[in-house]
């Protein structure tokens, strides 16, 4: 029960500051999310693996039979729309290819293509109306994909309007803003600290921020001496992140929307003292730090102690560091050792990575879940912990005990622990799907 409460509360913490109203991320069936392969780096970067199936692997026959009229004929519908340039407020030129997709459950039913006319309009006719089938359109404009809202045909209408907004692309990053930055410190492994960071990014301009040829994208600088960098995002592909000796570049386009989430973790050496300094490439509105109640002492200019709260039966202390200007650094001074009981420290370390990954899945799949919620479909369960997950958590706890007792070498311990954590993550992915 304590694990269940902790999962739910951390989900609430992360999702409370994220707006999903304008998310244009495609549903999970649209994504070909590949694992980030290990890349040689002076800091020993090792990305988180993923087993997300490719789009081709998810293709299957529609789950529902087409609707029929009172005369027994298959009901047919029409989808129309218009592509508008959100940067110039003008219609796009003729000849832009528009793709229509139909999704049954989590599988593709079909994918058709058409093109815009001189007025920027498109049209798809003679479409079988299948109960619960979701329709959406997308285009590739200046190298960036844009997706419409997903909709279903209603029982009494055979016409859907699916407007689509695209934006001009620019490598200019001056409109990038960090709405909220969370840092969660985990002292599970002696001699090091794992730092989980959750970035909620927004583009406050009217152009999509996208790298052009020869440019790397959004830069994220990490503290000196970081190791074991891992990404927890659903769409983390091999080409998305460019790793460097001081951090990484994110090559994903940042559209003019709010609530784009980036989640990653890294480790730093820790032997009772740490000067944590992380330069900020973009302005940050709010910085929140989560520490064990009896963890190391934290000092920083402008740091506000928000007090201790009970999270799943574990006492946690929250700090507010306020805004940070672009070009300045997030500077923390940690001293002392974590004094919480081994059970409390371990409990946080076991699930925090999987919880963050689950939050990224929710943000990344907002296109899909928003349709399900709007139409009164079954809601996504974010707090249900299966018996299999409990078994994996116990296996990790036993492994931690063996490592602390000196029965398992550190390299083997880290490898087995990461494997078990990945199994938990896959279970969460299945629950959200």
Secondary structure, DSSP 4 states (H G I P E B T S, - for coil): -HHHHHHHHHHHHHHTT---TT--PPPGGG-----------TT---PPP--PPPHHHH----SSPBPB-TTSPBPEEEEEEEEEETTTTEEPPTT-EEEEEEEETTEEEEEEEEE--TTSEEEEEEEE-BTT-EEEEEEEETTEEEE---B---SS--EEE--EEE--EE---TTEEEEEEEEEEE--STTEEEEEEEEEEEE-SSSEE---TT---EEEE--TT-EEEEE--TT--TTTEEEETTEEEE-S-B-S-S-EEEEEEEEEE-SSEEEEEEE-SSEES-EEEEEETTS-EEE-TT-EEEEEEEETTEEEEEEE---B-TT-EEEEEEES---S-HHHHHHHHHHHHHHHHHHHHHHHTHHHHHHHHHTT-PPPPSS---HHHHHHHHHHHHHHHHHHTT-S-HHHHHHHHHHHHHHHHHHHHHHH-
